[in-house]
Amino acid sequence: MKIDLKPDCKYALLVPTSMGIRITPTNGQPVHCGGTFVMQATSAETNVASVAAYLGLPVKVLTTFVKGSPIAQLIKDNLRSRRMDYEGVEVAQGGPWGYRHQINIADSGFGSRGPRVWNDRAGEVGRTLNVKDFDLDRIFGREGVQIVHLSGLIGALSPETSAFCLELARAAKRYGTKISFDLNYRASFWKGREQELSAIFAEIASVADILVGNEEDFQLCLGVQGPEAGGKDIKAKIEGFKGMIERVKKAFPNAQTYGTTLREVEDANNHLWGALLAAGDAWHVVEPRKITVLDRIGGGDGFVGGMLYAILKGWEPEKWIQFGWATGALATTMLVDYALPADEEQVWSVWKGNARVQR
């Protein structure tokens, strides 16, 4: 099976996103202990897009910036360094209490101490993302896009971003662009908007070609019953997840691919990492395998990014899940929130478990 992609497009992958910064203590220390911090530009959606961008496919980011902000400049420079084109309006700050880019304050955890994340999104400029600021006919029609990747984080960020994602999905469908949708449920985003967001997410899911989520996402975003309890038996757990995805397929049959990751946490630095993929009528499973984790944030995005890259390359579905598993595992070995593959060979070495030195 292959997903039939639109030919002759300027961009292989397009992602709408709200860019921000993450600050992380050095040496795996907790945030409350203070000391030295490292700052990076980040967003879940560009985490996904990084795999394709670093491996040479053309990627575009739709976002918005605070006009004149040094953080906005840092973000633009970072996107350029990650080989991504970007487009977005400049929004006036409006004084010290006006708009700014989101701040993600997180440590990596260590051993028995799990990581902790504190999101500070007050005044987030990304909440102003609006369809009127982008020429969708130019982007999808004249430029052309093979896959647009939508995230539930942006879909639920504000009424404006919800409408923006919905219009992106409609435009993509109109122009023959394939739609990838990672549900990414966040309870704090949905509070007080449950009925509105359920309808929007259901419409996007109904036209999506690639649908990704975990058990919480499918239940709380789309109202699909989760997996039956499988206890500690991994094969029973996998069968439970297959049952859940079968229910998703029945409720949202347009998609050609449905995926979920499987993770068991032994401690902050040792995880069992697996994945499950339904492509057409075929199942592809990677039973959880042990990986060593430097920083877990971005592993799920890395999986989606690798899977989309494999689809864009026209590979067979068995390689979609393998490459996605490996890019997800690769992302957890890096202090940034995304995978930076040197080349495809490096990713396949991760899949094969070959960590020997290469000279």
C-alpha positions in Angstrom: 0.0 0.0 0.0 1.1 3.6 -0.8 -0.6 6.9 -0.1 -1.1 8.7 -3.4 0.6 12.1 -3.0 0.0 15.1 -5.1 2.9 15.6 -7.6 4.9 18.7 -8.5 4.5 20.5 -5.1 6.8 23.1 -3.8 6.5 21.7 -0.3 6.5 18.1 0.9 5.2 19.1 4.4 3.4 22.0 5.9 2.8 22.6 9.6 0.8 25.4 11.4 2.3 26.1 14.8 2.7 28.5 17.7 6.4 28.9 18.3 7.9 29.5 21.7 11.0 28.8 23.8 11.9 26.0 26.3 14.3 26.6 29.1 15.9 23.6 30.7 18.3 23.2 33.6 21.7 21.7 32.7 22.9 18.3 33.8 19.4 16.9 34.4 18.7 19.0 37.4 15.3 20.1 38.6 14.0 23.6 37.7 13.4 24.6 41.3 17.1 24.2 42.1 18.0 27.0 39.8 21.5 27.3 38.4 22.3 27.3 34.7 19.6 27.0 32.1 19.7 26.3 28.3 17.1 28.1 26.1 15.9 26.7 22.8 13.2 27.5 20.2 10.5 24.9 20.1 7.0 23.7 19.2 5.4 20.3 18.9 4.6 20.7 15.2 8.1 21.8 14.1 9.4 18.8 16.1 7.4 16.7 13.7 8.6 18.6 10.6 12.3 18.5 11.6 12.8 14.9 10.4 11.8 15.7 6.9 13.6 19.0 6.9 16.9 17.6 8.1 16.7 14.8 5.6 16.3 17.2 2.7 12.6 17.5 2.0 11.1 21.0 1.6 9.1 22.1 4.7 7.1 25.2 5.4 5.9 26.5 8.8 2.8 28.8 9.2 3.0 30.8 12.4 2.9 34.3 13.9 5.6 36.5 15.6 5.8 39.3 18.1 7.0 42.3 16.1 10.5 43.5 17.2 10.9 40.7 19.8 14.4 39.2 20.2 12.7 35.9 21.0 11.0 36.1 17.6 14.4 36.7 16.0 15.8 33.7 17.8 12.9 31.6 16.5 13.3 32.7 12.9 17.0 32.0 13.0 16.3 28.6 14.5 13.8 27.7 11.8 16.3 28.8 9.1 19.0 26.6 10.7 16.6 23.7 10.6 16.1 24.2 6.8 12.5 25.3 7.1 10.7 28.1 5.3 8.3 30.1 7.4 5.4 32.5 6.9 3.6 34.6 9.5 2.4 38.0 10.4 4.1 40.3 12.8 1.9 41.2 15.8 2.7 44.3 17.8 3.6 43.5 21.4 1.3 46.1 22.8 3.5 47.0 25.8 5.1 44.9 28.5 1.8 43.2 29.4 0.9 42.4 25.8 1.8 39.5 23.5 4.8 37.2 23.8 5.9 33.8 22.6 5.0 30.8 24.9 7.5 29.6 27.5 8.0 25.9 28.3 9.9 25.4 31.5 11.0 21.8 31.9 13.6 19.6 33.3 14.6 16.2 31.9 14.3 14.2 35.0 16.9 11.6 36.1 16.6 8.0 37.2 13.8 7.7 39.7 13.0 11.4 39.5 10.6 12.0 36.7 10.7 15.1 34.5 8.4 18.0 35.3 7.0 20.5 32.8 5.5 24.0 33.6 3.8 25.7 30.6 3.5 29.5 30.8 1.3 30.6 27.9 -0.2 33.9 29.1 -0.3 36.4 26.2 0.7 33.7 23.7 0.9 35.3 20.3 0.2 32.0 18.6 -3.4 32.2 19.9 -3.9 34.9 17.2 -3.2 32.6 14.3 -6.0 33.5 11.8 -6.9 32.1 8.4 -7.3 35.7 7.1 -3.6 36.2 7.4 -2.7 33.5 4.9 -3.5 33.0 1.2 -4.5 29.4 1.3 -5.2 29.3 -2.5 -1.6 30.3 -3.1 -0.2 27.9 -0.5 -2.2 24.9 -1.5 -2.9 25.8 -5.1 -0.1 27.6 -6.8 2.8 26.5 -4.5 1.4 23.0 -3.7 1.7 20.9 -0.5 1.9 17.1 -0.4 1.0 16.6 3.3 -0.3 19.2 5.9 0.2 18.1 9.4 -2.3 19.4 12.0 -2.0 19.1 15.7 -4.7 19.1 18.3 -2.5 21.5 20.3 -3.0 24.2 17.7 -6.6 23.0 17.0 -7.6 23.7 20.6 -5.4 26.7 21.4 -8.0 29.4 20.8 -11.2 29.9 18.8 -9.1 31.6 16.1 -6.6 28.7 15.8 -9.4 26.1 15.9 -11.0 27.9 12.9 -7.6 28.2 11.2 -7.0 24.4 11.5 -10.4 23.7 10.2 -10.0 25.9 7.2 -6.5 24.4 6.5 -8.1 21.0 6.4 -10.9 22.1 4.1 -8.4 23.8 1.7 -6.1 20.8 1.8 -9.0 18.5 0.9 -10.1 20.9 -1.9 -6.6 20.9 -3.5 -5.7 17.2 -3.1 -3.2 17.7 -0.2 -3.1 14.7 2.2 -4.0 15.6 5.8 -2.2 14.2 8.9 -3.9 14.8 12.2 -2.3 14.1 15.6 -5.0 14.6 18.2 -2.8 15.7 21.1 -5.5 16.2 23.7 -4.9 18.7 26.5 -7.5 19.0 29.2 -6.7 22.6 30.1 -7.2 23.7 26.4 -10.6 21.9 26.2 -12.0 23.3 29.5 -15.3 25.1 28.7 -15.1 24.4 25.0 -15.8 20.6 24.9 -18.8 20.7 22.6 -17.3 23.2 20.2 -14.0 21.3 20.0 -15.5 17.9 19.7 -17.3 19.1 16.5 -14.2 20.7 15.0 -12.0 17.7 15.8 -14.5 15.3 14.4 -14.7 17.2 11.1 -10.9 17.3 10.7 -10.7 13.6 11.6 -13.4 12.8 9.1 -11.2 14.1 6.2 -7.8 13.1 7.6 -5.7 10.6 5.6 -3.4 9.9 8.5 -4.8 9.8 12.1 -2.5 9.6 15.1 -3.3 9.5 18.8 -3.0 7.6 22.1 -5.8 6.0 24.1 -6.6 9.3 25.9 -6.7 11.3 22.6 -9.1 8.9 20.8 -11.5 8.8 23.8 -11.5 12.4 24.8 -11.2 14.1 21.4 -13.3 11.8 19.3 -15.4 9.9 21.8 -14.1 6.4 20.8 -13.9 3.8 23.4 -10.3 3.2 24.6 -8.5 -0.1 24.7 -9.6 -2.9 27.0 -7.3 -3.5 29.9 -4.6 -5.9 29.0 -2.8 -6.1 32.4 1.0 -6.6 32.2 0.8 -8.9 29.2 2.2 -6.9 26.2 0.4 -9.0 23.6 -2.9 -8.5 25.4 -2.2 -4.8 25.6 -1.5 -4.7 21.8 -4.7 -6.5 21.0 -6.5 -4.0 23.2 -5.0 -1.1 21.2 -5.9 -2.9 17.9 -9.5 -3.1 19.1 -9.5 0.7 19.8 -8.1 1.5 16.4 -10.7 -0.7 14.7 -13.3 1.4 16.5 -11.6 4.6 15.3 -11.5 3.2 11.7 -15.2 2.4 11.8 -16.1 5.9 13.1 -13.6 7.8 10.8 -13.2 5.6 7.7 -11.6 8.2 5.4 -8.1 7.7 6.8 -5.7 5.3 5.1 -3.4 5.1 8.1 -4.0 5.1 11.9 -1.1 5.1 14.4 -0.3 5.1 18.1 2.9 4.8 20.1 3.4 2.4 23.0 5.5 3.5 26.0 6.3 2.0 29.3 8.5 4.0 31.7 10.9 2.0 33.8 12.6 5.2 35.0 13.3 8.7 33.5 16.2 7.3 31.5 15.0 3.8 30.6 11.8 3.3 28.6 10.2 0.5 26.6 9.2 2.1 23.3 6.9 0.6 20.7 4.3 1.5 18.1 1.2 0.3 16.3 0.1 1.1 12.8 -2.9 0.2 10.7 -2.3 0.8 7.0 -5.3 -0.2 4.9 -6.3 -3.7 6.2 -2.7 -4.6 7.3 -1.3 -4.2 10.9 2.3 -3.3 11.6 3.5 -3.7 15.2 6.8 -2.8 16.9 6.6 -4.5 20.3 8.1 -2.2 23.0 11.9 -2.3 23.1 14.2 -0.8 25.6 15.6 2.6 24.8 17.9 4.9 26.8 16.4 8.3 27.3 18.3 11.6 27.7 15.2 13.8 27.5 11.8 12.3 26.6 10.1 15.4 25.4 9.6 15.2 21.6 9.7 11.4 21.3 6.1 11.1 20.1 6.6 14.0 17.7 9.7 12.3 16.4 7.7 9.1 15.7 5.1 11.1 13.6 7.9 13.0 11.8 9.7 9.8 10.8 6.4 8.1 9.7 5.5 11.1 7.5 9.0 11.2 6.0 8.7 7.5 5.1 5.3 8.1 3.5 6.6 11.1 1.6 9.5 8.9 0.3 7.0 6.3 -1.0 8.2 3.4 1.1 6.1 0.4 2.1 4.1 0.7 5.3 6.4 -1.7 7.2 9.1 0.9 6.9 6.8 3.7 8.0 6.5 2.3 11.5 10.1 1.3 11.7 11.5 4.6 10.6 9.0 6.4 12.9 10.0 4.3 15.9 13.7 5.0 15.2 13.3 8.8 14.8 11.2 8.9 18.0 13.9 7.0 19.8 16.6 9.3 18.2 14.8 12.4 19.5 15.0 11.1 23.1 18.8 11.0 22.8 19.0 14.8 22.2 18.6 17.8 24.5 16.5 19.7 22.0 12.9 18.6 21.5 13.3 17.1 18.1 15.3 14.6 16.1 18.2 15.9 14.1 19.1 12.9 11.9 22.4 13.2 10.1 21.1 10.9 7.3 18.8 8.0 6.8 21.6 5.5 7.6 21.8 6.9 11.2 18.1 6.4 11.7 18.3 2.8 10.4 21.2 2.1 12.7 19.0 3.2 15.6 16.3 0.8 14.3 18.8 -2.1 14.1 20.2 -1.4 17.5 23.6 -0.7 16.1 25.3 1.9 18.3 28.8 1.1 17.3 31.2 3.9 16.5 31.2 4.9 12.8 34.5 6.2 11.4 
